Amino acid sequence: MCPEWMLALGQMEVPPGQPERNLARARELAAQAREAGADLLLLPELWLHGYDLERAAEWAAPLGEGGFAEMATMAREFGLYLCGSLLERHEGGVSNTAVLYAPDGTLLGAYRKVHLFRLMNEPRYLVPGDRAVLCPTPWGPVGLIICYDLRFPELSRTLAVAGAHLLLVPAQWPVRRLDAWLLLARARAVENQLFVAACNRVGVDGETFFPGRSMVVDPWGRVLVEGDDQERLLVARADLREIPKARRYLTVFEDRRPEAYGRVWMEGEERIVSG
């Protein structure tokens, strides 16, 4: 396993319904990432078409086509691992799907957003996923989650227990909930003793301001790099040797008691909790 990984976050504006503009900007960031010596570039949630969900069926494409094909091409052209989320059309409908491509354009994994965000009307237009996804890389397994998923520690813990060394989080997280973004990205890293790379968009969509503040967090909860509210490329070096160090210091995974978590006692009565 390679011990160090150079991670790049492509913090960009994502004007809805402007795929040509957004693709051109993503390509600029990919070129900058290659120039900076990055191994991986993470783009924001729905980076190509934005939150134009009323036209989701029009913008969506099957895996291997449309924006997914563009991502595979970018990965090959710039020699990068490339991650971001797009609208995927499949037999069940349309999903918000995060993908990770290898530098040769191979699709390493596709994750359909499990937790749909009601305040953005996602359940009205999108179909949720039903499984967690790990992607194989030379740096170890990588887990994919999307934006609102940060609020559900069960999903991140599932990926960590399955072996994830890094969680990639494409997002469109607005400024009114910025404090939660800053807290949750660090919490998911420190509680699971792994790296979290979270890329948030910037700019304005209607009356909503997106503050960026993309970040890479290490297994100790330390922020290695953090953006502001402007378009820019952020780069951080992730030393994977910090994962076993953190886990030897605090033996969280050895001390887990999952057999106790599904049983709750109240006033002498046992309640079985699932999920």
BAFI-3210 file (N, C-alpha, C; in Angstrom, 3 decimals, decimal comma, padded with zeros to 6 digits):
// residues 275
n [1|2|3|4|5|6|7|8|9|10|11|12|13|14|15|16|17|18|19|20|21|22|23|24|25|26|27|28|29|30|31|32|33|34|35|36|37|38|39|40|41|42|43|44|45|46|47|48|49|50|51|52|53|54|55|56|57|58|59|60|61|62|63|64|65|66|67|68|69|70|71|72|73|74|75|76|77|78|79|80|81|82|83|84|85|86|87|88|89|90|91|92|93|94|95|96|97|98|99|100|101|102|103|104|105|106|107|108|109|110|111|112|113|114|115|116|117|118|119|120|121|122|123|124|125|126|127|128|129|130|131|132|133|134|135|136|137|138|139|140|141|142|143|144|145|146|147|148|149|150|151|152|153|154|155|156|157|158|159|160|161|162|163|164|165|166|167|168|169|170|171|172|173|174|175|176|177|178|179|180|181|182|183|184|185|186|187|188|189|190|191|192|193|194|195|196|197|198|199|200|201|202|203|204|205|206|207|208|209|210|211|212|213|214|215|216|217|218|219|220|221|222|223|224|225|226|227|228|229|230|231|232|233|234|235|236|237|238|239|240|241|242|243|244|245|246|247|248|249|250|251|252|253|254|255|256|257|258|259|260|261|262|263|264|265|266|267|268|269|270|271|272|273|274|275]
n.u [000,845|000,576|002,125|001,626|-000,597|-001,485|-003,955|-006,406|-008,749|-011,335|-012,614|-015,349|-017,600|-020,982|-023,038|-026,447|-027,622|-025,660|-023,743|-021,552|-019,978|-019,372|-018,013|-015,752|-014,537|-014,015|-012,137|-010,035|-009,345|-008,549|-006,254|-004,678|-004,470|-002,982|-000,617|000,132|000,958|-000,878|-002,559|-005,218|-008,318|-011,033|-014,279|-017,146|-020,523|-022,901|-021,554|-021,570|-024,134|-025,422|-027,915|-030,315|-032,880|-035,474|-035,088|-033,870|-034,251|-033,723|-031,033|-029,716|-027,677|-026,820|-024,427|-021,199|-021,875|-022,562|-021,951|-020,512|-018,884|-017,348|-015,964|-014,404|-012,780|-011,445|-010,028|-008,231|-006,886|-005,592|-004,284|-005,246|-006,815|-010,254|-013,058|-016,502|-019,964|-022,811|-025,848|-027,445|-028,988|-031,016|-032,545|-034,394|-034,957|-033,781|-030,731|-028,607|-025,383|-022,237|-019,022|-015,903|-013,059|-010,240|-006,837|-006,571|-009,064|-010,805|-013,766|-014,032|-015,888|-019,351|-021,635|-024,854|-026,608|-027,714|-029,184|-031,613|-032,155|-034,568|-035,029|-034,018|-035,675|-035,009|-036,184|-038,405|-037,560|-035,512|-034,127|-033,298|-030,165|-029,241|-027,135|-023,823|-020,619|-017,387|-014,259|-011,532|-008,110|-004,595|-003,885|-005,374|-008,787|-011,420|-014,081|-017,273|-019,371|-022,116|-022,622|-025,364|-025,247|-023,229|-024,414|-025,213|-023,906|-023,853|-023,489|-020,901|-019,449|-019,998|-018,567|-015,993|-015,593|-015,625|-013,203|-012,364|-009,997|-010,131|-012,609|-014,506|-016,186|-018,277|-020,076|-022,863|-023,262|-024,960|-024,423|-025,902|-025,859|-023,242|-021,694|-022,359|-021,321|-018,525|-018,126|-019,102|-017,570|-015,057|-015,778|-016,575|-014,115|-012,452|-013,874|-013,885|-011,259|-009,816|-009,064|-010,783|-011,949|-013,526|-015,426|-016,834|-019,113|-018,893|-020,275|-023,414|-026,770|-029,746|-031,265|-029,525|-026,446|-023,326|-020,654|-018,190|-015,324|-014,103|-012,329|-009,577|-009,284|-007,460|-006,860|-006,761|-008,428|-007,425|-007,329|-006,025|-005,969|-007,908|-010,450|-011,573|-014,257|-014,071|-013,513|-011,097|-008,181|-007,403|-004,845|-003,583|-001,396|-001,881|-000,867|-000,903|000,080|-000,656|-003,096|-002,925|-001,380|-003,124|-005,096|-003,769|-003,175|-005,678|-007,884|-010,341|-011,768|-011,239|-012,511|-015,184|-018,652|-020,764|-022,810|-024,236|-025,518|-028,027|-029,936|-032,020|-032,792|-035,547|-037,151|-037,144|-037,961|-037,134|-036,147|-035,902|-033,754|-033,437|-031,133]
n.v [-001,196|002,198|004,795|007,558|010,082|012,445|014,727|016,525|019,172|020,360|023,172|024,848|027,048|026,140|026,708|026,115|024,049|024,669|023,010|023,100|025,272|024,444|022,032|022,949|024,452|022,459|020,966|022,810|022,849|020,201|020,199|021,953|020,415|018,223|019,591|020,334|017,991|016,221|013,180|012,532|014,042|015,680|016,646|018,903|018,073|017,058|018,386|018,987|019,692|020,983|021,859|021,464|020,157|019,906|019,394|017,001|014,443|014,996|015,833|013,640|010,670|007,314|005,232|005,428|006,992|010,360|012,790|011,013|009,656|011,834|012,301|009,967|010,361|012,727|011,780|010,004|011,742|013,592|012,002|011,258|010,069|010,461|012,005|012,700|013,807|012,974|013,130|010,145|008,026|005,200|001,898|002,118|004,829|008,137|008,931|010,573|010,244|009,301|008,844|007,117|007,310|005,659|006,557|005,454|005,587|003,671|002,688|002,675|002,531|003,167|005,109|005,527|008,176|007,722|009,026|011,208|014,685|016,561|019,347|020,301|019,222|016,693|014,035|014,214|014,125|012,272|008,949|007,037|005,498|002,170|001,026|000,888|001,858|000,806|001,600|000,159|001,081|001,927|003,023|001,877|000,961|003,149|005,090|006,292|009,017|011,379|014,733|015,443|012,948|013,140|013,705|011,329|009,174|006,420|005,431|006,266|004,930|002,293|002,069|002,544|000,354|-001,616|-001,208|001,239|003,776|006,352|008,827|010,177|013,143|014,696|017,787|020,116|022,431|024,753|028,164|028,787|026,559|026,227|025,903|023,321|021,820|022,270|021,076|018,396|017,182|016,996|015,457|012,976|012,116|011,938|010,227|007,872|007,476|007,974|009,422|012,273|013,759|016,524|018,205|021,189|023,258|026,673|030,036|031,506|030,418|031,248|032,447|031,320|031,018|029,504|028,464|027,211|026,284|023,854|020,881|018,856|016,372|014,807|011,555|012,252|014,321|016,702|019,556|019,580|021,118|023,914|025,598|028,886|031,041|031,132|030,213|027,726|025,610|023,198|021,565|018,754|016,658|013,369|011,320|008,064|006,491|007,627|006,587|003,870|004,707|006,418|004,573|002,739|004,311|005,175|002,742|002,425|000,795|-001,767|-001,640|-001,376|-002,292|-003,747|-005,593|-004,618|-002,362|-002,458|-002,762|-001,270|-000,089|000,984|002,122|-000,480|-001,972|-003,672|-002,473|-003,202|-002,017|-001,317|-000,691]
n.w [000,000|-000,863|001,018|001,141|-000,044|-002,393|-002,241|-003,997|-004,011|-005,911|-005,648|-006,748|-008,545|-009,348|-011,513|-012,178|-014,857|-016,753|-018,303|-020,134|-019,323|-016,713|-017,130|-018,501|-016,470|-014,588|-015,989|-016,092|-013,385|-013,090|-014,685|-013,166|-010,856|-011,744|-012,373|-009,828|-008,774|-007,733|-006,783|-006,763|-007,661|-006,284|-007,005|-006,606|-005,433|-007,864|-009,958|-012,672|-013,779|-011,717|-009,190|-010,745|-010,543|-011,508|-014,130|-014,059|-015,197|-017,825|-017,806|-016,759|-017,167|-018,179|-016,412|-017,775|-019,904|-021,174|-018,701|-017,113|-018,910|-019,680|-017,299|-017,113|-019,336|-018,574|-016,344|-017,581|-019,367|-017,693|-015,937|-013,349|-010,328|-010,124|-008,720|-008,122|-008,053|-010,080|-012,048|-012,403|-014,734|-014,495|-014,397|-012,320|-012,104|-011,525|-009,986|-007,568|-007,996|-006,876|-008,229|-008,731|-010,626|-012,066|-013,071|-015,627|-016,636|-015,751|-014,101|-010,703|-008,700|-007,914|-006,241|-005,107|-003,727|-000,515|001,510|000,974|000,530|001,928|002,041|-000,310|-002,122|-003,063|-002,710|-004,330|-006,958|-007,215|-006,850|-004,036|-003,061|-001,911|-000,587|000,867|-000,484|-001,323|-002,808|-004,547|-004,236|-004,789|-002,367|-000,475|000,576|-000,460|000,644|-000,484|000,068|000,078|000,583|002,407|003,580|005,456|007,865|008,923|010,877|010,910|008,310|007,539|009,555|008,908|006,498|007,466|009,220|007,330|006,164|005,049|004,300|003,612|003,233|000,680|-000,039|-001,947|-002,214|-001,880|000,118|002,016|003,243|005,514|007,077|007,744|010,111|010,902|008,772|009,078|011,543|011,245|009,209|010,422|012,631|011,494|010,593|012,932|014,644|013,261|012,747|010,323|007,059|005,808|002,932|001,840|-000,453|-001,178|-002,999|-004,305|-004,522|-005,732|-005,811|-006,880|-004,063|-002,364|-000,778|-001,229|000,687|000,227|001,834|001,714|002,714|003,957|006,327|008,939|010,598|013,290|013,582|012,743|010,668|007,545|005,254|004,263|002,525|001,351|000,460|-002,279|-005,764|-006,193|-006,230|-003,852|-002,065|-000,350|001,546|002,367|004,840|005,173|007,174|009,503|010,201|011,385|013,568|014,999|015,634|017,203|019,388|020,458|020,950|019,398|017,552|018,431|020,857|020,402|020,924|019,355|019,784|021,876|021,044|019,878|021,835|024,138|027,348|029,239|032,008|033,060|030,912|027,947|024,821|021,468|019,053|015,694|013,031]
ca.u [000,000|001,324|001,941|001,194|-001,523|-001,724|-005,384|-006,778|-010,174|-011,663|-013,695|-015,777|-019,004|-021,725|-024,306|-027,329|-027,980|-024,595|-022,730|-020,344|-019,166|-018,903|-017,015|-014,527|-013,897|-013,490|-010,926|-008,989|-008,928|-007,815|-004,919|-003,960|-004,177|-001,848|000,565|000,498|001,420|-001,922|-002,942|-006,674|-009,083|-012,433|-015,140|-018,346|-021,745|-023,613|-020,666|-021,750|-025,419|-025,942|-029,190|-031,420|-033,558|-036,668|-034,654|-032,974|-034,401|-033,077|-029,587|-029,150|-027,130|-026,379|-022,993|-020,481|-022,299|-022,734|-020,935|-019,658|-017,859|-016,449|-015,080|-013,422|-011,842|-010,607|-009,109|-007,166|-006,119|-004,768|-003,591|-005,701|-008,049|-011,213|-014,314|-017,532|-021,280|-023,586|-027,178|-027,387|-030,246|-030,970|-033,866|-035,301|-035,197|-032,592|-030,072|-027,421|-024,420|-020,807|-018,186|-014,451|-012,362|-008,789|-006,171|-006,753|-010,477|-011,605|-014,693|-013,696|-017,068|-020,443|-022,462|-026,080|-026,854|-028,703|-030,019|-032,057|-032,325|-035,908|-035,040|-033,678|-036,661|-034,425|-037,074|-039,399|-036,983|-034,427|-034,291|-032,158|-029,412|-029,571|-025,932|-022,545|-019,699|-015,942|-013,524|-010,144|-007,057|-003,274|-003,758|-006,361|-010,181|-011,955|-015,533|-017,938|-020,643|-022,483|-023,233|-026,264|-024,805|-022,359|-025,209|-025,600|-022,648|-023,921|-022,964|-019,441|-018,899|-020,068|-017,442|-014,758|-015,485|-015,336|-011,807|-012,061|-008,926|-010,447|-013,965|-014,624|-017,500|-018,709|-021,183|-023,363|-023,682|-025,144|-023,768|-026,709|-025,514|-021,783|-021,136|-022,537|-020,348|-017,192|-018,104|-019,369|-016,439|-014,030|-016,295|-016,514|-012,708|-011,860|-014,558|-013,547|-009,802|-009,436|-009,043|-011,989|-011,775|-014,871|-015,351|-018,088|-019,130|-018,985|-021,136|-024,811|-027,813|-030,953|-031,022|-028,682|-024,996|-022,536|-019,443|-016,958|-014,715|-013,695|-011,241|-009,071|-009,122|-006,711|-007,521|-006,763|-009,350|-006,715|-007,617|-004,765|-006,157|-009,299|-010,648|-012,417|-015,507|-013,754|-013,057|-009,668|-007,745|-006,766|-004,049|-003,050|-000,749|-002,426|000,080|-001,761|000,657|-001,323|-004,275|-002,583|-000,925|-004,303|-005,843|-003,009|-003,247|-007,032|-008,306|-011,788|-012,369|-011,152|-013,371|-016,597|-019,510|-021,977|-023,879|-024,995|-026,089|-029,409|-030,799|-032,206|-033,650|-036,207|-038,104|-037,184|-038,441|-036,155|-036,604|-034,952|-033,606|-032,777|-030,592]
ca.v [000,000|003,454|005,433|008,960|010,360|013,870|014,918|017,855|019,495|021,353|024,024|025,615|027,390|025,154|027,289|025,060|024,010|025,196|021,953|023,452|026,122|023,667|021,075|023,691|024,801|021,220|020,610|023,710|022,383|018,952|020,564|022,490|019,294|017,488|020,441|020,358|016,665|015,499|011,845|012,460|015,288|015,567|017,738|019,009|017,335|017,481|019,437|019,285|020,331|021,693|021,406|021,726|018,868|019,844|018,841|015,891|013,358|015,448|015,913|012,372|009,728|006,046|005,090|005,205|007,953|011,732|013,305|009,929|009,468|012,993|012,099|008,940|011,000|013,637|010,979|009,517|012,843|014,274|011,010|011,445|009,514|011,563|011,715|013,730|013,192|013,353|012,528|008,862|007,395|003,737|001,281|002,550|006,265|008,990|009,031|011,410|009,149|009,618|007,857|007,275|006,768|005,521|007,341|004,867|005,733|002,576|003,031|001,888|002,389|004,125|005,128|006,324|008,859|006,984|009,933|012,307|015,895|017,078|020,791|020,568|018,477|015,517|012,872|014,424|013,905|011,299|007,642|006,838|004,256|001,246|000,318|001,596|001,461|000,981|001,532|-000,256|001,948|001,566|003,591|001,215|001,190|004,510|005,132|007,427|009,504|012,620|015,882|015,178|011,712|013,465|013,770|009,979|008,517|004,976|005,123|006,406|003,877|001,065|002,095|002,418|-001,025|-002,425|-001,031|002,512|004,633|007,711|009,098|011,284|013,741|015,819|018,434|021,475|022,702|026,210|028,903|028,828|025,390|026,115|025,377|021,872|021,304|022,284|020,119|017,012|016,632|016,625|014,374|011,706|011,702|011,568|009,089|006,675|007,420|007,894|010,719|012,748|014,845|017,026|019,307|021,937|024,277|028,074|030,825|031,768|029,798|031,923|033,182|030,485|031,214|028,331|029,083|026,463|025,760|022,469|020,550|017,505|016,166|013,576|010,673|012,866|015,444|017,930|020,029|019,715|022,248|024,387|026,682|030,016|031,004|031,437|029,100|027,483|024,241|022,964|020,336|018,305|015,356|012,460|010,283|006,978|005,900|008,216|005,786|002,905|005,418|006,863|003,416|002,146|005,213|005,007|001,491|002,559|-000,325|-002,938|-001,449|-001,319|-003,356|-003,684|-006,445|-003,864|-001,129|-002,624|-003,013|-000,087|-000,332|002,165|001,748|-001,920|-002,622|-003,709|-002,102|-003,592|-000,939|-001,749|000,390]
ca.w [000,000|-000,909|002,324|001,055|-001,135|-002,594|-002,503|-004,470|-003,963|-006,929|-005,143|-007,918|-008,702|-010,145|-011,966|-012,696|-016,268|-017,606|-018,311|-020,883|-018,451|-015,567|-017,600|-018,795|-015,204|-013,998|-016,722|-015,619|-012,071|-013,296|-015,169|-012,015|-009,943|-012,318|-012,231|-008,412|-008,382|-007,015|-007,233|-006,856|-007,663|-005,874|-007,445|-005,761|-005,738|-009,073|-010,448|-014,092|-014,079|-010,566|-008,628|-011,678|-010,397|-012,341|-015,423|-013,739|-016,177|-019,064|-017,629|-016,295|-018,151|-017,585|-016,190|-019,018|-020,919|-020,721|-017,784|-016,631|-019,942|-019,592|-016,149|-017,474|-020,256|-017,790|-015,529|-018,477|-019,947|-016,699|-015,124|-011,983|-009,783|-010,237|-008,035|-008,036|-008,242|-011,259|-012,132|-013,112|-015,154|-014,432|-014,551|-011,268|-012,148|-011,547|-008,686|-007,372|-007,911|-006,804|-008,914|-008,653|-011,798|-012,009|-014,119|-016,956|-016,990|-015,197|-013,029|-009,525|-007,854|-008,088|-005,027|-005,195|-002,460|000,272|002,292|000,123|001,329|001,665|001,852|-001,713|-002,922|-003,696|-002,814|-005,389|-008,282|-007,226|-006,219|-003,140|-003,101|-000,831|-000,123|000,967|-001,557|-001,185|-004,072|-004,345|-004,771|-004,241|-001,022|000,362|000,193|-000,359|000,743|-001,093|000,587|-000,604|001,248|003,530|004,226|006,588|009,087|009,305|011,226|010,664|006,982|007,594|010,402|008,114|005,563|008,238|009,683|006,146|005,794|004,386|004,803|003,179|002,772|-000,265|000,195|-002,779|-001,513|-002,098|001,502|002,046|004,318|006,735|007,895|007,669|011,352|010,876|007,800|009,666|012,648|010,854|008,454|011,412|013,473|010,773|010,529|014,221|015,258|012,483|012,665|008,916|006,381|005,137|001,969|001,598|-001,416|-001,257|-004,049|-003,920|-005,394|-005,389|-006,617|-006,405|-002,826|-001,510|-000,913|-000,884|001,218|000,048|003,064|001,484|003,633|004,196|007,760|009,191|011,578|014,620|013,534|012,359|009,316|006,811|004,335|004,265|001,582|001,709|-000,300|-003,668|-006,582|-006,095|-006,005|-002,554|-002,115|000,939|001,547|003,379|005,246|005,642|008,379|010,659|010,568|012,442|014,767|015,746|016,127|018,299|020,538|020,990|020,297|019,221|016,832|019,308|022,025|020,007|021,443|018,524|020,292|022,882|020,510|019,432|022,987|024,975|028,504|029,788|033,051|033,199|029,696|026,866|023,486|020,434|018,067|014,467|012,235]
c.u [000,878|001,071|001,405|000,370|-001,718|-003,159|-005,646|-008,296|-010,441|-012,861|-014,118|-017,234|-019,672|-023,053|-025,186|-027,562|-026,953|-023,463|-021,453|-019,410|-018,564|-017,844|-015,688|-013,786|-013,302|-012,202|-009,763|-008,452|-008,151|-006,397|-004,071|-003,567|-002,997|-000,554|001,065|000,981|000,399|-002,145|-004,430|-007,269|-010,530|-013,174|-016,390|-019,482|-022,416|-022,861|-020,935|-023,021|-025,990|-027,276|-030,361|-032,300|-034,847|-036,357|-033,744|-033,057|-033,728|-031,563|-028,949|-028,671|-026,798|-024,875|-022,306|-020,843|-022,345|-021,593|-020,012|-018,536|-016,856|-015,482|-014,015|-012,351|-010,896|-009,583|-007,935|-006,275|-005,150|-004,073|-003,946|-006,759|-009,032|-012,543|-015,218|-018,877|-021,998|-024,968|-027,098|-028,789|-030,080|-032,394|-034,870|-035,628|-033,893|-032,035|-028,930|-026,287|-022,991|-020,020|-016,724|-013,840|-010,871|-008,149|-006,245|-008,204|-011,360|-012,506|-014,428|-014,891|-018,068|-021,383|-023,648|-026,429|-028,013|-029,692|-030,389|-032,504|-033,651|-035,915|-034,630|-034,573|-036,091|-035,388|-038,115|-038,868|-036,031|-034,814|-033,083|-031,431|-029,761|-028,351|-024,741|-021,587|-018,268|-015,284|-012,074|-009,174|-005,713|-003,049|-004,727|-007,774|-010,628|-013,479|-016,089|-019,211|-020,896|-023,181|-024,036|-025,894|-023,893|-023,112|-025,602|-024,338|-022,657|-023,283|-021,438|-018,814|-018,936|-018,887|-016,116|-014,547|-015,140|-013,928|-011,440|-010,925|-009,209|-011,916|-013,926|-016,056|-017,725|-019,968|-021,598|-024,043|-023,777|-024,589|-024,580|-026,443|-024,001|-021,190|-021,251|-021,544|-018,960|-017,069|-018,179|-018,219|-015,329|-014,505|-016,202|-015,079|-012,223|-012,553|-014,228|-012,049|-009,341|-009,395|-010,409|-011,590|-013,167|-014,794|-016,719|-017,997|-019,116|-019,978|-022,571|-025,728|-029,136|-030,633|-030,082|-027,212|-024,288|-021,124|-018,148|-016,496|-014,463|-012,493|-010,815|-008,761|-008,403|-007,371|-007,548|-007,772|-008,703|-007,041|-006,297|-004,805|-007,627|-009,414|-011,438|-013,697|-015,302|-013,368|-011,548|-009,412|-007,035|-006,050|-003,522|-002,435|-001,316|-001,414|-000,716|-001,187|000,052|-002,536|-003,921|-002,054|-002,113|-005,030|-005,087|-003,120|-004,602|-007,678|-009,827|-012,392|-012,277|-012,157|-014,852|-017,357|-020,815|-023,120|-024,750|-025,792|-027,556|-030,390|-030,837|-033,166|-034,228|-037,282|-038,279|-037,655|-037,368|-036,813|-035,522|-034,939|-032,882|-032,274|-029,789]
c.v [001,242|004,236|006,861|009,191|011,865|014,055|016,356|018,002|020,610|022,187|024,997|026,040|026,321|025,770|026,216|025,194|024,617|024,171|022,318|024,287|025,297|022,644|021,771|024,051|023,564|020,793|021,522|023,252|021,071|019,230|021,123|021,380|018,486|018,281|020,453|019,005|015,851|014,118|011,767|013,849|014,978|016,825|017,792|018,083|017,931|018,595|019,827|020,083|021,132|021,119|021,859|020,479|018,777|019,286|017,623|014,775|013,712|015,402|014,560|011,501|008,422|006,085|004,759|006,164|009,356|012,206|012,233|009,645|010,620|012,829|011,054|009,520|011,935|012,877|010,491|010,655|013,459|013,304|011,074|010,410|010,680|011,148|012,937|013,057|013,816|012,715|011,280|008,381|005,886|003,205|001,783|004,026|007,034|009,090|010,031|010,445|009,674|008,483|008,168|006,563|006,701|006,325|006,732|004,916|004,618|003,096|002,105|001,676|003,481|003,995|006,061|006,875|008,193|007,917|011,154|013,486|016,572|018,579|021,205|019,771|017,239|014,328|013,002|014,004|012,715|010,013|007,415|005,532|003,386|000,491|001,269|001,028|001,797|000,817|001,118|000,744|001,463|002,088|002,931|001,568|002,625|004,430|006,403|007,754|010,871|013,568|015,505|013,897|011,976|013,457|012,387|009,174|007,019|004,611|005,201|005,301|002,534|000,974|001,918|000,982|-001,959|-002,202|000,286|003,248|006,107|007,763|010,310|011,809|014,916|016,429|019,736|021,863|024,214|026,861|028,873|027,613|025,143|025,511|023,848|021,220|021,186|021,242|018,675|016,399|016,190|015,456|013,030|011,199|011,182|010,365|007,780|006,510|007,139|009,310|011,013|013,887|015,280|018,266|019,941|022,998|025,684|028,762|030,897|031,037|030,344|032,769|032,428|030,710|029,961|028,789|028,337|025,850|024,254|022,152|019,104|017,417|014,842|012,748|011,207|014,014|016,756|018,288|020,314|020,858|022,620|025,587|027,836|029,914|031,327|030,169|028,956|025,997|024,181|021,622|020,023|016,926|014,525|011,350|009,154|006,260|006,493|007,386|004,744|003,562|005,825|005,678|002,636|002,993|005,115|003,840|001,445|001,310|-001,620|-002,849|-001,331|-002,509|-003,389|-004,541|-005,713|-002,714|-001,263|-002,859|-001,785|-000,447|000,986|001,692|000,238|-002,678|-002,544|-003,336|-002,455|-002,519|-001,506|-000,535|001,383]
c.w [000,000|000,373|002,258|-000,195|-001,216|-003,067|-002,934|-004,442|-004,962|-006,509|-006,242|-007,791|-009,563|-010,572|-012,597|-014,197|-017,192|-017,711|-019,056|-020,016|-017,326|-015,972|-017,884|-017,506|-014,530|-014,687|-016,320|-014,266|-012,171|-013,784|-014,023|-011,048|-010,454|-012,128|-010,783|-007,917|-007,617|-007,625|-007,520|-006,863|-007,302|-006,295|-006,574|-006,220|-006,983|-009,791|-011,897|-014,383|-012,922|-010,107|-009,497|-011,707|-011,202|-013,728|-015,229|-014,772|-017,495|-018,942|-017,325|-017,459|-017,456|-017,317|-017,510|-020,121|-020,319|-019,844|-017,233|-017,636|-019,922|-018,424|-016,447|-018,389|-019,505|-016,960|-016,368|-018,942|-018,941|-015,742|-013,656|-011,607|-009,701|-009,627|-008,052|-008,196|-009,435|-011,163|-013,003|-013,465|-015,125|-014,478|-013,516|-011,278|-012,272|-010,134|-008,735|-007,047|-007,910|-007,441|-008,662|-009,843|-011,522|-013,138|-015,516|-017,413|-016,487|-014,076|-011,841|-008,600|-008,138|-006,900|-005,238|-003,810|-001,709|000,962|001,433|000,987|000,977|001,384|000,440|-002,657|-003,611|-003,778|-003,917|-006,749|-008,357|-006,499|-005,308|-003,426|-001,912|-000,314|-000,018|-000,075|-001,170|-002,549|-003,788|-004,968|-004,211|-002,828|-000,038|-000,065|000,464|-000,332|000,136|-000,320|-000,041|000,368|002,500|004,274|005,419|007,909|009,614|009,617|010,963|009,333|006,975|008,436|009,667|007,157|006,296|008,705|008,526|005,607|005,144|005,087|004,532|002,801|001,859|-000,208|-000,758|-002,183|-002,175|-000,786|001,688|003,305|005,600|007,636|007,896|008,938|011,389|009,917|008,429|010,776|012,157|010,064|009,411|012,272|012,772|010,684|011,865|014,836|014,549|012,267|011,233|008,346|005,765|004,210|001,534|000,718|-001,588|-002,353|-003,451|-004,843|-004,908|-006,364|-006,109|-005,190|-001,891|-001,817|-000,432|-000,532|000,947|001,358|002,940|002,355|003,505|005,680|007,979|010,298|013,004|014,705|013,163|010,914|008,608|005,800|004,376|003,345|002,173|000,888|-001,783|-004,427|-006,442|-005,969|-004,658|-002,621|-000,725|000,774|002,699|003,641|005,896|006,857|009,653|011,101|011,617|013,704|015,634|016,368|017,197|019,567|021,238|020,245|020,122|018,590|017,635|020,447|021,669|020,585|020,645|019,025|021,322|022,286|020,096|020,562|023,878|026,105|028,989|030,760|033,128|031,986|028,606|025,560|022,491|019,354|016,853|013,713|013,045]
res [m|c|p|e|w|m|l|a|l|g|q|m|e|v|p|p|g|q|p|e|r|n|l|a|r|a|r|e|l|a|a|q|a|r|e|a|g|a|d|l|l|l|l|p|e|l|w|l|h|g|y|d|l|e|r|a|a|e|w|a|a|p|l|g|e|g|g|f|a|e|m|a|t|m|a|r|e|f|g|l|y|l|c|g|s|l|l|e|r|h|e|g|g|v|s|n|t|a|v|l|y|a|p|d|g|t|l|l|g|a|y|r|k|v|h|l|f|r|l|m|n|e|p|r|y|l|v|p|g|d|r|a|v|l|c|p|t|p|w|g|p|v|g|l|i|i|c|y|d|l|r|f|p|e|l|s|r|t|l|a|v|a|g|a|h|l|l|l|v|p|a|q|w|p|v|r|r|l|d|a|w|l|l|l|a|r|a|r|a|v|e|n|q|l|f|v|a|a|c|n|r|v|g|v|d|g|e|t|f|f|p|g|r|s|m|v|v|d|p|w|g|r|v|l|v|e|g|d|d|q|e|r|l|l|v|a|r|a|d|l|r|e|i|p|k|a|r|r|y|l|t|v|f|e|d|r|r|p|e|a|y|g|r|v|w|m|e|g|e|e|r|i|v|s|g]
***
